């Protein structure tokens, strides 16, 4: 008779196979196994690391509205699933404590949570027996109140998961927005979520070996502050800044992005647009995002090892840098930088 662990592994294997096939269809020839993708990101793949090592996953790389966007009926991704991308999100897994966290609650929450939970369960089964119940989501960290970064909270409500007491970490204005505006206030009243205030530059200890620090950044603040995050593991750290107006405006706050890059091992940085002119008929010079072309110019004098840390993320549907084989992606990599890919893993 098969053991319970074997049954769980068989069941998990089926789920992983289905998920992998789904991603393969979505990403086409670009898709790589997470352990292969990890070799592109760090010097150690997920397979080479001890099974209890915490790791980050890239769950989405697109701007808030995904690729393709609603209404962009001529975008080739409608007819070519390999060009589709989910909204930007990271997942953090700690196998030693059966914990996993989301960074951003995007409109693609359903698929991203499934992928994260599957990875967390798989990590547990490397060293432990199957859990008696589902592994609960340990928490969500939000950067700000733009739709691609918090709208996925709706799936925690009673119309969907009916979640209980999920910790949502955010800055004070973001929490106030959730508490005082529907339908988000209902999540609070029903106990679907538990609001956890964070402060800029104050580390939040997730456990004895993981901590997260919010970093205030300049970006459109219609409803809340905007932050990035520094995610610190026992051996490595990651910078996550999906949205920022400009590196110059960060300079004016007394912070150089180069210093933040130097302090981490991997940096996921705003790459929403590649260059002015990619949206026909519009002057994009005032758009509140640094063009990738400008970022590469600014970072051009960095040592090769520092350039290699930079992974551009949060691509608008007009940005061909998200498409494998494009001249834009090739130019990024030729300059010594990287493009974030769904499925990448980073051992911490």
HUHUQUI-V861829 format. One record per backbone hydrogen bond with DSSP energy under -1.0 kcal/mol. CO is the residue of the C=O (numbers start at 1). NH is the residue of the N-H. E is the energy in kcal/mol with one decimal. If there is no record, write none. Layout:
co:CO nh:NH e:E
co:CO nh:NH e:E
//
This chain:
co:3 nh:7 e:-2.2
co:4 nh:8 e:-2.6
co:5 nh:9 e:-2.7
co:6 nh:10 e:-2.6
co:7 nh:11 e:-2.8
co:8 nh:12 e:-3.4
co:9 nh:13 e:-3.0
co:10 nh:14 e:-2.0
co:11 nh:15 e:-2.2
co:12 nh:16 e:-3.2
co:13 nh:17 e:-2.5
co:14 nh:18 e:-2.5
co:15 nh:19 e:-2.7
co:16 nh:20 e:-3.2
co:17 nh:21 e:-2.8
co:18 nh:22 e:-2.2
co:19 nh:23 e:-2.5
co:20 nh:24 e:-2.7
co:21 nh:25 e:-2.4
co:22 nh:26 e:-2.2
co:23 nh:27 e:-3.0
co:24 nh:28 e:-2.2
co:27 nh:30 e:-1.5
co:28 nh:31 e:-1.6
co:33 nh:37 e:-2.6
co:34 nh:38 e:-2.5
co:35 nh:39 e:-1.1
co:38 nh:42 e:-3.2
co:50 nh:53 e:-2.1
co:54 nh:348 e:-3.0
co:55 nh:93 e:-2.9
co:56 nh:346 e:-2.3
co:57 nh:91 e:-2.4
co:58 nh:343 e:-2.8
co:60 nh:89 e:-1.4
co:61 nh:315 e:-2.6
co:62 nh:88 e:-2.3
co:63 nh:66 e:-2.9
co:67 nh:85 e:-2.2
co:69 nh:72 e:-1.9
co:71 nh:73 e:-1.7
co:72 nh:75 e:-2.0
co:75 nh:78 e:-1.7
co:76 nh:79 e:-1.1
co:76 nh:80 e:-1.6
co:80 nh:83 e:-2.3
co:81 nh:84 e:-1.7
co:85 nh:67 e:-2.3
co:86 nh:61 e:-1.3
co:86 nh:62 e:-3.2
co:89 nh:59 e:-2.4
co:89 nh:60 e:-1.3
co:90 nh:103 e:-2.9
co:91 nh:57 e:-2.8
co:92 nh:101 e:-2.5
co:93 nh:55 e:-2.2
co:94 nh:97 e:-1.2
co:94 nh:99 e:-1.8
co:99 nh:94 e:-2.8
co:100 nh:138 e:-2.5
co:101 nh:92 e:-2.6
co:102 nh:141 e:-2.7
co:103 nh:90 e:-1.4
co:105 nh:152 e:-2.8
co:106 nh:109 e:-1.6
co:108 nh:112 e:-2.2
co:109 nh:113 e:-3.1
co:110 nh:114 e:-2.0
co:111 nh:115 e:-2.5
co:112 nh:116 e:-2.4
co:113 nh:117 e:-3.1
co:114 nh:118 e:-2.6
co:115 nh:119 e:-2.0
co:116 nh:120 e:-2.4
co:117 nh:121 e:-2.6
co:118 nh:122 e:-2.5
co:119 nh:123 e:-2.3
co:120 nh:124 e:-1.9
co:121 nh:125 e:-2.1
co:124 nh:127 e:-1.7
co:124 nh:128 e:-2.4
co:139 nh:102 e:-2.1
co:140 nh:169 e:-3.4
co:141 nh:104 e:-2.5
co:143 nh:227 e:-1.4
co:146 nh:149 e:-2.8
co:147 nh:151 e:-1.6
co:149 nh:105 e:-1.9
co:150 nh:153 e:-2.3
co:151 nh:154 e:-1.7
co:152 nh:155 e:-1.7
co:153 nh:156 e:-2.2
co:154 nh:157 e:-1.4
co:155 nh:161 e:-2.3
co:156 nh:163 e:-1.8
co:157 nh:160 e:-1.7
co:157 nh:162 e:-2.5
co:166 nh:194 e:-3.0
co:167 nh:140 e:-2.5
co:168 nh:196 e:-3.0
co:169 nh:142 e:-2.5
co:170 nh:198 e:-1.8
co:171 nh:175 e:-2.3
co:172 nh:176 e:-2.5
co:173 nh:177 e:-2.1
co:174 nh:178 e:-1.9
co:175 nh:179 e:-2.2
co:176 nh:180 e:-1.5
co:181 nh:185 e:-1.8
co:184 nh:188 e:-1.2
co:185 nh:189 e:-2.5
co:186 nh:190 e:-2.7
co:187 nh:192 e:-1.8
co:187 nh:193 e:-1.5
co:191 nh:165 e:-3.3
co:192 nh:166 e:-2.2
co:194 nh:168 e:-2.6
co:196 nh:170 e:-2.0
co:199 nh:202 e:-1.7
co:204 nh:212 e:-2.3
co:210 nh:206 e:-2.3
co:210 nh:207 e:-1.4
co:211 nh:232 e:-3.0
co:212 nh:204 e:-3.1
co:213 nh:230 e:-2.4
co:214 nh:201 e:-3.4
co:215 nh:228 e:-2.6
co:218 nh:245 e:-3.4
co:226 nh:217 e:-2.5
co:228 nh:215 e:-2.6
co:229 nh:240 e:-2.7
co:230 nh:213 e:-2.3
co:231 nh:238 e:-2.4
co:232 nh:211 e:-1.9
co:236 nh:233 e:-3.0
co:237 nh:265 e:-2.2
co:237 nh:266 e:-1.3
co:238 nh:231 e:-3.1
co:239 nh:268 e:-3.6
co:240 nh:229 e:-2.3
co:241 nh:270 e:-1.1
co:246 nh:250 e:-1.1
co:247 nh:251 e:-2.1
co:248 nh:252 e:-1.8
co:250 nh:253 e:-1.0
co:250 nh:255 e:-1.8
co:251 nh:254 e:-2.1
co:256 nh:259 e:-1.2
co:256 nh:260 e:-1.3
co:257 nh:261 e:-2.5
co:258 nh:262 e:-2.3
co:259 nh:263 e:-1.1
co:261 nh:264 e:-1.6
co:266 nh:239 e:-2.7
co:267 nh:311 e:-3.2
co:268 nh:241 e:-3.2
co:269 nh:313 e:-2.4
co:272 nh:316 e:-2.7
co:273 nh:292 e:-2.4
co:274 nh:293 e:-2.6
co:275 nh:278 e:-1.4
co:279 nh:282 e:-1.6
co:284 nh:287 e:-2.1
co:287 nh:289 e:-2.0
co:291 nh:295 e:-2.5
co:292 nh:296 e:-2.9
co:293 nh:297 e:-1.5
co:294 nh:298 e:-2.6
co:295 nh:299 e:-2.6
co:299 nh:302 e:-1.8
co:303 nh:307 e:-2.3
co:304 nh:308 e:-2.3
co:307 nh:310 e:-1.5
co:309 nh:267 e:-2.8
co:310 nh:338 e:-1.7
co:311 nh:269 e:-1.8
co:312 nh:340 e:-2.8
co:313 nh:271 e:-3.0
co:315 nh:63 e:-3.1
co:316 nh:319 e:-1.9
co:319 nh:322 e:-1.4
co:320 nh:323 e:-1.9
co:323 nh:326 e:-1.8
co:326 nh:330 e:-2.4
co:327 nh:331 e:-2.3
co:328 nh:332 e:-1.8
co:329 nh:333 e:-2.2
co:330 nh:334 e:-2.5
co:331 nh:335 e:-1.4
co:332 nh:337 e:-2.2
co:333 nh:336 e:-1.3
co:338 nh:312 e:-2.5
co:341 nh:344 e:-2.0
co:344 nh:58 e:-2.3
co:346 nh:56 e:-2.4
co:348 nh:235 e:-3.1
co:348 nh:236 e:-2.0
//
